[in-house]
Amino acid sequence: MSDVPTQAPLLSVAQITELIDAHFPHMTGRGKYMVIEAAGGRQSRTRLRLNERNLRPGGTISGPAMFSLADFGIWVAIIAEIGERGIGAVTTNLNINFLAKPEARDILAHTKLVKLGKRLAVGEIEIYLEGGSDMVAHATSTYSLPPK
């Protein structure tokens, strides 16, 4: 995660996971494919566990799987900062560039919110293979935030 000044998140990783489980139990519950590893300071680190449904023929991670992880990463960063209201945040734009052909391993998204306003949040997402140092995808996203 980058050098953005850290501040205590409104919700902890455990609280965010519980909140998402309550609304979207298929995503983060025990044995599911999305994992929140860190959140706070307008950032998040999320993981997509390797699963055969996320592989393309030839054994590489699919583009839709990386797209989903990028979208999940920014959503988690938003929830950490604005709390339960963030569950109602929705994607208005997500642009992704695939930079490398990722082999079959877990992938990690490092997300940074570059703007968190009253109505919109904008984030940048870097996706890496577990244990890798080169980005395999880069995304930017804008979310519409629900009113207070």
N, C-alpha and C positions, 0 to 999 in steps of 0.2 A: 504494500500500500504506500502511497506517496507521502510527501512531507506536509500535507495539509494539517494545520493545527487540530489537535484532537480535543474533543469535548465529550462529556458524558452523554451517551445516547439516552433518549427518552425511554426506550425499552431495551432490555438486554436480549442477547441471542435466544435464550430460553423463552423469554416472553414473546418475542417475535415468532418463534417456531410454534408456540402454543396458539397464538392468534391465527397464524396461517392454517394450522391444523384444524382449528374450529371452523374456518370458512372454506378451505380447500384441502381436505384431508389426504387427497391423492398425491400431494406434492412433497411434503416434508416428514410425514409420519415414519415411524420405525420401519426401516427397510425400504423406504421410498428413494427416489432418485435425486432429489435436490437437497443439499445440505447447506445450512448457514454456518460458516466457520467464524466470522467476525462481522461486527456492525457497529457503527458509531463514528463520530467525527466527520459526518457527511460521506462516509465510505462504507463499503461492504466487501467481504470476500466470501464467495459462494462456490460450491462444488457440484458438478454433475457426475454422479457415479457411473462408471462404465456399466452399460447394459446392452445386450444384443439388439434391443429395439432402437438404440441410438446409433447403430452402425450401418454404413453403406456397404454394398458388395465390395469385397476387397479388404474389409477390416479397418476402415477409417471412420472417424466420428462424422456424423451427418451435419450438414448446414442447419437444418431445422433444430437439431439438438443444441448447437452453439447459439443460435438465435434465441432459443428458450432460456438458456442460461444467462445470456446478456439481459434479457427482459426481466428475469427473476432477480438478478443482481441489483439493478437500479430500484426495483420495487422494494427490496429489502432495505436498501440504504434510505429510502424515503420513509418507510415505516419506522426505522430506528430513530429518525429525526422528528417526525410529527405524530408518532403514536398510532393508536387504533384507527384514527381517521385515514391513515395511509392505505388501509385495506381497500378503500373506495377509489384510490388513484388508478387512472387508466392510461395506457400507452396511447399517445397521439402520433408519435413517429419513432421509428427505430431503423437506423441505417447501419448495415454491417458490411465490413470488408473482410473477406476470407484471405488470409495471408500465406497459409501453408496447409499442406495435406496432413491433418493430424492422425497419428496412429491411435490404435485402440487402447486408451488409458483414460483415467479420470481427467476431466478438464476443470480448470479454476477460472473464475471471473473476478477480477479486481476492478471494483466500481468506485468512481469518485463523482459526487454531485458537484457540478460546476456552478449551478444556480439552484437555489431553493427559494422560490418566491411565494406569493399568496395563492396564485392560481396555477403556476407551472413549475416543474422541476426539470432540469436538464442534466444529463449525466454522460460520462465517458466510461466505457467498459473495455478492459484489456483481457483477452482470453489466452490462457497458457495451458499446455499439457502439464499434468502433475510431474514435478521434477524437472521441467524444461525451463529454459531462460528466454526462449524466443517466442514472441506472440504468434498465435495461430489465427487469431481474428481480432479485429478492433471494431467497436461499435460506438455510436452516439445515439442518445435517446431523449425524447421529451415526453413527460407525463403531465396529464391534467390532474390537478389536485382538487378534491372535493372541498366545498366551502366549510368554514369553521362552524 
